[in-house]
Amino acid sequence: MLLRCKLHGKVFEFRDLRELMGKANDEKSGDRLAGVAASSAIERAAARYVLSEIPLWALRDSPAAPYDADEVTRLIDDAVDPTVYAEIKDWPVGELREWLLRDTTSPEAIRRASAGMTGEMIAGVAKLMSNLDLALASARLRVVTRANTTLGLAGTLGSRLQPNHPTDDPDVIRAEILEGLSFGCGDAVIGINHAIDTVDNVARLLALTQSIIDAEGAPAQNCVLAHVTTQMAALRAGAPMGLMFQSIAGTERANASFGISVGLLDEARGLAQAGSNVAGPNVMYFETGEGSELSAGAHNGWDQLTLEARCYCLARRYSPFMVNSVVGFIGPEYLRDARQIARAGLEDHFCAKLAGVPMGVDVCYTNHARADQNDLESLAILLAAAGCNFFMGVPGGDDPMLSYQSTSFHDTASLRQLLHLRPLPEFEQWMENR
């Protein structure tokens, strides 16, 4: 396949689809670190022009990791609906973009088409979209899931209540949870990033959070964001668990660096389905983040957006209750400043929704990134308008355990007020009764 175009009197030619996809991506410091970014704005424009004419089948046939060597590729490719794929495989990527943005294209038609797409196809179309395109397309795609609450309904905005503490102090965690509940946070999940990584401590935190849920009568679910094997051991020991959590990546080697595999995730979901205490069918919670594959040396020379889109195609195998990109957490090595963080947040949200995943975003930044609170709030407004399922609720917006900045309890309340959004319905009814 000839990957070439002439732009402003200069010929641009790309060796393969891997190079083309990297150079078509929006400017990211992580792609530049990996040596896959465009050298100039005009080269990026040329790459996007060529990409717009590439048929979708070519992206499926050029996965970011070889089928024979990568279980994530095999899982994604084997799950493609052959009937749907046959209908769309000859579309150029640019035609897919136009179809997604057309007023006459229904959300149901898009949901059906997504069953015929791989992560590479989803990432390819995202690269051709502006920020407004990404927001507009995402707003049309609702992904609804159910545990003890119903997440993703139109007109709602959920919140993960995140009561982290550097020593897992139960009194402080209890106070943070009660404050968050008073702001209407916690309807998505009450989820703790633990400091002490033992089965006994994870079980203790699960028992603590569940005791508060029970005492207040709140329709909520709990989670401790430990390694999946630690949570499995706690659940087997009788700890009260709502959601089973794990961070995931877009290649087998990157997941191996997390200490996980598809087989382990299958086992974890089966255990959670049998032993969790949620009423609905969706029991898994996944987190992702652009750049994780590069940081593990497992990116195979591909750009970080393509690898991120593969995460969502992996996640959909498990019908999770919630997924989020911790978009600015990995640091400026991967997303340098507020502009790059905002672009990544909009891309991640769109790619996940197109893949059929119930997507929230941890709108955040680290203290050494070129971003501030105003940048964070601006992105939260954009994503809330785009239909993001949930945000984080961190006391004061400043996480003392993970040392990063995120959205606060007050931010959630303010976004709901500004954009006329409601808490999740079961949770709102409980608040009204209280």
PARO-730257 format. One line per field, with one value per residue (C-alpha): x, y, z; residue number from 1; residue in three letters. Coordinates in pm, 1 decimal. Layout:
N
X = X,... $
Y = Y,... $
Z = Z,... $
nr = NUM,... $
rest = Ala,... $
This chain:
434
X = 0.0,144.5,123.1,212.2,73.1,195.0,120.0,237.8,473.4,640.7,599.6,538.3,573.2,524.4,691.0,395.2,70.7,252.5,448.0,141.1,-72.2,197.1,247.1,-127.7,-170.7,-216.0,99.6,187.7,513.5,495.5,488.4,785.9,968.6,896.4,1019.0,687.1,553.6,530.5,824.8,604.1,243.3,254.9,380.0,95.6,-154.9,-10.1,-35.4,-398.3,-474.9,-329.6,-498.3,-836.5,-817.2,-699.7,-968.5,-1067.6,-961.9,-600.8,-602.8,-744.4,-477.8,-199.0,-249.7,-18.0,105.5,115.0,-180.3,39.9,243.7,-12.5,-321.8,-480.1,-467.5,-617.1,-894.3,-986.3,-963.9,-1155.0,-1438.2,-1500.2,-1849.3,-1785.6,-2120.6,-2081.8,-1715.2,-1800.3,-2036.6,-1781.4,-1437.0,-1401.4,-1493.5,-1204.9,-1130.8,-1248.5,-1585.8,-1626.1,-1564.1,-1830.3,-2077.0,-2022.9,-2086.0,-2387.4,-2715.8,-2901.2,-2673.0,-2847.4,-2672.0,-2807.2,-2640.3,-2311.1,-2335.5,-2393.5,-2100.4,-1864.8,-1895.6,-1703.4,-1417.7,-1076.3,-883.3,-670.0,-981.7,-1127.6,-802.3,-765.4,-1094.0,-1023.6,-704.8,-911.9,-1143.5,-1122.0,-1193.2,-1547.5,-1594.2,-1484.8,-1723.0,-2017.0,-1975.6,-1929.7,-2240.0,-2455.9,-2320.8,-2465.9,-2329.5,-2553.8,-2444.0,-2590.4,-2450.9,-2633.6,-2680.7,-2738.5,-2450.2,-2452.8,-2814.3,-2869.9,-2889.9,-2685.2,-2329.6,-2178.4,-1890.5,-1632.1,-1583.3,-1205.3,-1121.2,-749.1,-517.5,-136.9,-168.8,-521.0,-639.7,-997.0,-1119.1,-1001.0,-1139.3,-1476.3,-1487.2,-1398.4,-1669.8,-1936.4,-1833.6,-1842.1,-2185.7,-2313.0,-2210.4,-2385.6,-2062.1,-2011.8,-2299.4,-2058.1,-1839.1,-1669.5,-1320.9,-1000.1,-644.1,-489.8,-149.0,-84.7,-83.4,-188.3,-490.9,-580.8,-570.4,-771.8,-1031.0,-1036.4,-1095.9,-1370.5,-1538.6,-1504.0,-1658.2,-1936.0,-2021.3,-2072.2,-2282.9,-2498.7,-2527.4,-2637.3,-2854.7,-2685.8,-2734.4,-2362.6,-2083.2,-1736.3,-1395.4,-1031.7,-799.1,-545.2,-393.8,-661.2,-499.3,-509.4,-876.2,-950.7,-788.3,-986.8,-1311.8,-1239.6,-1177.4,-1527.4,-1461.6,-1769.4,-1687.9,-1887.3,-1656.3,-1340.8,-1070.8,-762.9,-545.7,-507.8,-293.6,-313.6,-52.8,18.1,368.2,239.9,-25.4,241.5,428.5,110.3,113.1,-205.4,-325.4,-654.3,-688.7,-644.3,-900.8,-1143.9,-1095.6,-1140.2,-1465.3,-1601.3,-1515.8,-1672.1,-1989.1,-2024.0,-1921.4,-1972.6,-2265.0,-2401.7,-2751.5,-2671.9,-2475.8,-2173.4,-1902.0,-1568.9,-1386.0,-1086.6,-845.2,-619.2,-390.3,-212.4,157.6,146.5,268.6,564.3,656.7,662.1,872.5,585.1,450.8,597.2,674.7,310.1,158.2,-9.6,-362.5,-376.3,-259.6,-512.6,-798.4,-691.7,-741.4,-1108.6,-1156.1,-999.0,-1223.7,-1546.7,-1491.3,-1577.5,-1889.9,-1747.8,-1960.0,-1711.6,-1384.3,-1177.6,-861.9,-642.2,-560.3,-291.7,-157.9,137.7,304.0,440.2,670.2,354.7,117.1,322.7,71.2,-295.4,-353.3,-223.5,-412.0,-736.2,-690.2,-613.3,-915.4,-1150.5,-989.6,-1000.7,-1363.3,-1463.5,-1266.3,-1409.6,-1766.9,-1724.4,-1591.9,-1905.2,-1734.3,-1894.6,-1637.8,-1546.1,-1229.6,-1004.7,-950.8,-616.5,-258.1,64.9,234.9,524.9,296.4,225.2,-133.8,-336.3,-678.9,-840.1,-718.3,-861.7,-1199.9,-1214.1,-1158.1,-1418.1,-1675.5,-1588.9,-1613.6,-1933.9,-2089.9,-1965.8,-2158.4,-1878.7,-2025.1,-1841.0,-1554.2,-1349.5,-1452.2,-1135.4,-1148.2,-1034.0,-929.6,-585.0,-501.4,-259.9,-175.7,-116.0,13.0,-181.7,-463.3,-809.9,-1174.2,-1328.9,-1666.9,-1764.0,-1664.3,-1914.8,-2194.3,-2102.1,-2090.1,-2431.7,-2569.5,-2405.2,-2508.0,-2842.1,-2726.9,-2846.6,-2687.9,-2754.6,-3129.8,-3118.3,-2867.3,-3067.9,-3377.7,-3177.3,-3048.9,-3399.3,-3520.6,-3231.0 $
Y = 0.0,337.3,585.2,910.4,1257.0,1592.8,1894.0,2252.1,2128.0,1869.0,1490.4,1307.0,929.4,698.1,357.7,172.5,219.3,226.7,534.8,690.1,647.2,795.5,1100.7,1156.0,1178.0,1512.0,1647.0,1439.7,1451.9,1073.9,1016.0,1247.4,1057.6,733.7,880.0,829.9,1189.0,1410.7,1646.9,1941.8,2052.8,2009.5,1651.0,1582.7,1728.4,1511.8,1200.8,1278.4,1331.1,991.1,826.3,964.4,756.6,431.1,157.5,27.3,-327.0,-210.9,-94.3,-425.5,-607.1,-401.7,-444.2,-271.4,-613.9,-927.8,-1164.2,-1468.8,-1297.1,-1094.0,-1218.1,-870.6,-860.2,-1208.2,-1120.8,-803.2,-955.7,-1271.7,-1064.0,-866.2,-933.5,-1068.4,-955.1,-597.2,-586.9,-694.2,-397.6,-133.1,-274.8,-93.8,247.3,494.9,626.0,969.5,826.7,671.9,1014.6,1176.7,897.3,928.4,1304.7,1291.7,1395.3,1110.5,841.6,698.0,597.6,245.9,226.5,344.2,88.5,-186.6,-70.3,-66.6,-445.5,-460.7,-235.8,-293.5,-46.1,57.5,146.7,345.7,533.2,607.1,793.9,983.6,1123.2,1291.3,1467.9,1810.3,1854.8,1964.6,1662.0,1433.0,1596.1,1599.0,1235.6,1122.7,1305.9,1087.6,762.3,653.2,337.5,234.4,-15.3,-133.9,-239.7,-95.9,224.0,285.5,464.4,641.1,750.9,1071.0,1377.0,1225.3,1270.7,1021.5,1058.0,822.7,923.2,887.8,907.4,829.9,872.3,827.0,578.2,445.5,608.4,480.7,790.2,1024.5,797.9,785.7,1164.7,1204.0,957.9,1134.4,1472.3,1333.3,1181.0,1517.6,1668.9,1390.5,1210.8,835.2,730.2,566.3,403.6,468.2,366.5,390.5,390.0,205.5,281.6,-52.4,-339.5,-644.4,-869.8,-789.0,-413.7,-436.0,-647.1,-392.0,-102.0,-292.5,-363.3,2.1,140.1,-118.5,-38.5,328.0,235.0,11.4,262.5,540.1,314.3,450.5,274.4,260.0,12.6,-1.2,-83.6,-85.5,-32.0,-298.8,-549.1,-784.8,-1084.9,-907.3,-824.0,-1181.9,-1308.5,-1058.3,-1159.2,-1527.9,-1445.7,-1299.1,-925.3,-729.9,-615.0,-422.1,-386.7,-574.5,-335.3,-355.9,-123.6,-254.3,-178.7,-231.0,-503.8,-839.3,-732.5,-415.2,-613.8,-861.0,-567.6,-509.5,-875.4,-962.1,-1163.4,-1222.8,-1553.4,-1382.0,-1114.7,-1386.4,-1556.2,-1229.0,-1148.9,-1495.9,-1461.3,-1113.7,-1230.6,-1504.7,-1310.5,-934.2,-764.5,-555.2,-607.2,-546.4,-760.1,-530.6,-600.6,-482.1,-149.2,-72.5,220.1,311.8,597.6,708.0,624.4,317.4,87.4,314.0,335.1,-47.4,-66.9,-254.7,-11.2,-185.3,148.9,259.2,586.5,612.2,687.1,368.9,162.6,334.8,250.6,-113.9,-98.3,-19.3,-309.5,-533.6,-386.7,-446.1,-822.2,-793.7,-571.5,-345.3,-119.2,163.7,249.9,564.5,712.1,873.4,1117.2,1344.7,1118.7,951.7,1290.9,1545.2,1286.5,1159.2,1458.5,1772.7,2048.0,2143.8,2139.4,1785.3,1664.7,1813.3,1655.2,1316.3,1335.2,1405.6,1134.3,873.0,944.2,923.3,607.0,428.6,527.4,416.7,83.5,50.3,107.6,301.7,579.3,833.7,1042.2,1131.6,1491.8,1545.6,1663.7,1616.7,1910.3,1912.8,1936.9,2266.6,2282.7,2438.0,2427.3,2640.6,2398.2,2107.9,2276.7,2369.6,2007.9,1887.5,2120.7,1996.2,1631.8,1678.1,1845.1,1547.2,1303.9,1171.7,912.5,1017.2,1212.4,1171.8,1329.3,1404.6,1610.5,1957.7,1826.7,1747.5,1380.1,1349.6,985.0,990.8,1353.3,1480.9,1724.1,1605.4,1710.6,1781.8,1708.9,2069.7,2036.9,1755.1,1957.2,2264.7,2073.4,1922.7,2269.3,2434.6,2172.7,2069.8,1718.1,1492.5,1229.8,866.4,807.5,559.4,778.5,1096.5,933.3,831.8,1189.0,1328.9,1083.5,1175.4 $
Z = 0.0,-104.7,183.2,13.2,-61.6,-188.1,26.7,-33.6,-302.7,-80.4,-104.3,222.0,229.4,526.8,558.8,707.0,896.7,1229.8,1122.3,961.7,1275.0,1497.4,1279.9,1236.7,1613.8,1786.5,1949.1,2258.7,2451.9,2496.0,2120.5,2082.2,2356.7,2170.3,1840.6,1659.7,1645.8,1338.7,1294.8,1200.0,1171.6,793.7,826.1,1071.7,822.9,545.9,763.0,842.1,475.3,387.8,687.1,581.4,261.2,423.6,424.7,766.7,679.6,650.5,1013.3,1130.2,931.6,1097.8,1473.1,1719.3,1832.8,1614.8,1643.6,1706.5,1978.2,2172.4,2357.5,2361.2,1981.1,1961.4,2205.2,2014.9,1667.0,1756.1,1904.0,1581.4,1446.1,1094.1,954.9,1074.7,974.7,619.8,592.7,694.8,613.8,280.9,421.5,422.9,771.2,660.9,558.7,904.1,1057.4,839.4,918.5,1294.0,1284.4,1052.2,1218.6,1051.3,1197.2,1502.6,1826.5,1770.5,1430.2,1578.1,1858.4,1604.5,1389.3,1686.3,1710.4,1382.2,1495.1,1649.9,1862.5,1566.2,1365.6,1655.8,1717.4,1346.2,1323.6,1647.8,1491.4,1218.2,1463.4,1621.6,1992.3,1911.6,1684.8,1968.4,2215.3,1974.5,1873.5,2233.9,2355.2,2131.2,2275.0,2608.0,2769.1,3059.7,3326.4,3655.6,3992.3,4296.5,4096.0,3725.7,3553.3,3217.2,3175.7,2977.9,3201.0,3483.5,3608.1,3851.1,4094.4,4236.2,4598.0,4649.5,5023.4,5000.6,5298.9,5324.4,5614.5,5546.5,5870.9,5921.2,6105.9,5832.0,5558.6,5738.0,5763.0,5394.9,5290.4,5496.3,5354.6,5000.2,5051.6,5174.0,4838.0,4643.8,4555.7,4565.5,4342.0,4094.8,4360.2,4692.2,4584.5,4788.3,4655.1,4947.2,5098.4,5270.4,5021.7,5220.8,5203.0,5564.6,5503.0,5182.1,5364.2,5648.8,5407.9,5228.1,5562.2,5666.4,5348.7,5350.0,5712.1,5618.7,5316.5,5537.2,5821.1,5585.7,5372.7,5062.6,4726.1,4648.4,4585.0,4735.2,4592.2,4703.1,4409.7,4503.9,4263.6,4141.3,4311.9,4649.6,4603.0,4501.5,4819.5,5027.8,4860.6,4917.1,5282.9,5308.7,5267.3,5148.0,4793.3,4538.5,4236.4,4136.6,4009.4,3788.7,3578.8,3223.7,2918.4,2543.6,2488.2,2648.6,2755.4,2922.0,3108.4,3216.5,3373.8,3578.7,3679.8,3490.9,3192.0,3014.9,3200.2,3536.9,3449.6,3342.3,3678.5,3868.1,3691.9,3762.5,4129.3,4148.4,3976.1,4235.9,4544.5,4508.0,4679.3,4393.2,4257.6,3890.3,3645.5,3601.0,3858.4,3710.0,3727.3,3502.4,3485.4,3194.6,3095.8,2779.1,2797.8,3021.4,2742.7,2666.2,3034.4,3040.6,2722.5,2558.4,2299.2,1990.9,1828.3,1823.2,1941.0,2277.7,2155.0,1944.6,2239.7,2466.4,2229.5,2246.4,2625.0,2574.9,2335.4,2600.5,2871.5,2680.5,2704.4,3075.0,3055.1,3328.6,3543.8,3497.0,3324.2,3341.4,3199.5,3466.2,3194.5,3343.3,3616.2,3445.2,3403.9,3154.1,2996.7,2823.2,2830.7,2878.3,2940.5,2972.9,2597.7,2559.8,2868.0,2735.3,2394.3,2547.8,2777.3,2487.1,2272.9,2546.4,2626.9,2260.6,2186.9,2489.7,2412.9,2050.7,2178.1,2392.7,2727.6,3020.3,3040.4,3303.6,3326.3,3615.9,3510.0,3676.5,3656.8,3850.1,4014.7,3766.0,3460.4,3286.6,3406.4,3687.4,3848.0,3578.4,3311.3,3510.2,3547.9,3178.4,3074.0,3323.9,3167.8,2817.0,2919.3,3115.9,2810.0,2604.0,2825.5,3046.2,3284.8,3600.1,3753.1,4069.5,4398.6,4597.1,4919.8,4822.0,4481.8,4628.3,4679.8,4975.8,4908.9,4531.8,4531.9,4233.2,4161.1,4058.8,4075.4,4414.6,4574.4,4503.1,4135.5,4087.2,4247.1,4041.0,3711.0,3779.6,3852.5,3550.4,3294.5,3448.3,3528.3,3810.3,4034.3,3947.2,4001.3,4290.2,4471.5,4411.7,4557.0,4865.1,4906.4,4880.5,5143.5,5374.1 $
nr = 1,2,3,4,5,6,7,8,9,10,11,12,13,14,15,16,17,18,19,20,21,22,23,24,25,26,27,28,29,30,31,32,33,34,35,36,37,38,39,40,41,42,43,44,45,46,47,48,49,50,51,52,53,54,55,56,57,58,59,60,61,62,63,64,65,66,67,68,69,70,71,72,73,74,75,76,77,78,79,80,81,82,83,84,85,86,87,88,89,90,91,92,93,94,95,96,97,98,99,100,101,102,103,104,105,106,107,108,109,110,111,112,113,114,115,116,117,118,119,120,121,122,123,124,125,126,127,128,129,130,131,132,133,134,135,136,137,138,139,140,141,142,143,144,145,146,147,148,149,150,151,152,153,154,155,156,157,158,159,160,161,162,163,164,165,166,167,168,169,170,171,172,173,174,175,176,177,178,179,180,181,182,183,184,185,186,187,188,189,190,191,192,193,194,195,196,197,198,199,200,201,202,203,204,205,206,207,208,209,210,211,212,213,214,215,216,217,218,219,220,221,222,223,224,225,226,227,228,229,230,231,232,233,234,235,236,237,238,239,240,241,242,243,244,245,246,247,248,249,250,251,252,253,254,255,256,257,258,259,260,261,262,263,264,265,266,267,268,269,270,271,272,273,274,275,276,277,278,279,280,281,282,283,284,285,286,287,288,289,290,291,292,293,294,295,296,297,298,299,300,301,302,303,304,305,306,307,308,309,310,311,312,313,314,315,316,317,318,319,320,321,322,323,324,325,326,327,328,329,330,331,332,333,334,335,336,337,338,339,340,341,342,343,344,345,346,347,348,349,350,351,352,353,354,355,356,357,358,359,360,361,362,363,364,365,366,367,368,369,370,371,372,373,374,375,376,377,378,379,380,381,382,383,384,385,386,387,388,389,390,391,392,393,394,395,396,397,398,399,400,401,402,403,404,405,406,407,408,409,410,411,412,413,414,415,416,417,418,419,420,421,422,423,424,425,426,427,428,429,430,431,432,433,434 $
rest = Met,Leu,Leu,Arg,Cys,Lys,Leu,His,Gly,Lys,Val,Phe,Glu,Phe,Arg,Asp,Leu,Arg,Glu,Leu,Met,Gly,Lys,Ala,Asn,Asp,Glu,Lys,Ser,Gly,Asp,Arg,Leu,Ala,Gly,Val,Ala,Ala,Ser,Ser,Ala,Ile,Glu,Arg,Ala,Ala,Ala,Arg,Tyr,Val,Leu,Ser,Glu,Ile,Pro,Leu,Trp,Ala,Leu,Arg,Asp,Ser,Pro,Ala,Ala,Pro,Tyr,Asp,Ala,Asp,Glu,Val,Thr,Arg,Leu,Ile,Asp,Asp,Ala,Val,Asp,Pro,Thr,Val,Tyr,Ala,Glu,Ile,Lys,Asp,Trp,Pro,Val,Gly,Glu,Leu,Arg,Glu,Trp,Leu,Leu,Arg,Asp,Thr,Thr,Ser,Pro,Glu,Ala,Ile,Arg,Arg,Ala,Ser,Ala,Gly,Met,Thr,Gly,Glu,Met,Ile,Ala,Gly,Val,Ala,Lys,Leu,Met,Ser,Asn,Leu,Asp,Leu,Ala,Leu,Ala,Ser,Ala,Arg,Leu,Arg,Val,Val,Thr,Arg,Ala,Asn,Thr,Thr,Leu,Gly,Leu,Ala,Gly,Thr,Leu,Gly,Ser,Arg,Leu,Gln,Pro,Asn,His,Pro,Thr,Asp,Asp,Pro,Asp,Val,Ile,Arg,Ala,Glu,Ile,Leu,Glu,Gly,Leu,Ser,Phe,Gly,Cys,Gly,Asp,Ala,Val,Ile,Gly,Ile,Asn,His,Ala,Ile,Asp,Thr,Val,Asp,Asn,Val,Ala,Arg,Leu,Leu,Ala,Leu,Thr,Gln,Ser,Ile,Ile,Asp,Ala,Glu,Gly,Ala,Pro,Ala,Gln,Asn,Cys,Val,Leu,Ala,His,Val,Thr,Thr,Gln,Met,Ala,Ala,Leu,Arg,Ala,Gly,Ala,Pro,Met,Gly,Leu,Met,Phe,Gln,Ser,Ile,Ala,Gly,Thr,Glu,Arg,Ala,Asn,Ala,Ser,Phe,Gly,Ile,Ser,Val,Gly,Leu,Leu,Asp,Glu,Ala,Arg,Gly,Leu,Ala,Gln,Ala,Gly,Ser,Asn,Val,Ala,Gly,Pro,Asn,Val,Met,Tyr,Phe,Glu,Thr,Gly,Glu,Gly,Ser,Glu,Leu,Ser,Ala,Gly,Ala,His,Asn,Gly,Trp,Asp,Gln,Leu,Thr,Leu,Glu,Ala,Arg,Cys,Tyr,Cys,Leu,Ala,Arg,Arg,Tyr,Ser,Pro,Phe,Met,Val,Asn,Ser,Val,Val,Gly,Phe,Ile,Gly,Pro,Glu,Tyr,Leu,Arg,Asp,Ala,Arg,Gln,Ile,Ala,Arg,Ala,Gly,Leu,Glu,Asp,His,Phe,Cys,Ala,Lys,Leu,Ala,Gly,Val,Pro,Met,Gly,Val,Asp,Val,Cys,Tyr,Thr,Asn,His,Ala,Arg,Ala,Asp,Gln,Asn,Asp,Leu,Glu,Ser,Leu,Ala,Ile,Leu,Leu,Ala,Ala,Ala,Gly,Cys,Asn,Phe,Phe,Met,Gly,Val,Pro,Gly,Gly,Asp,Asp,Pro,Met,Leu,Ser,Tyr,Gln,Ser,Thr,Ser,Phe,His,Asp,Thr,Ala,Ser,Leu,Arg,Gln,Leu,Leu,His,Leu,Arg,Pro,Leu,Pro,Glu,Phe,Glu,Gln,Trp,Met,Glu,Asn,Arg $
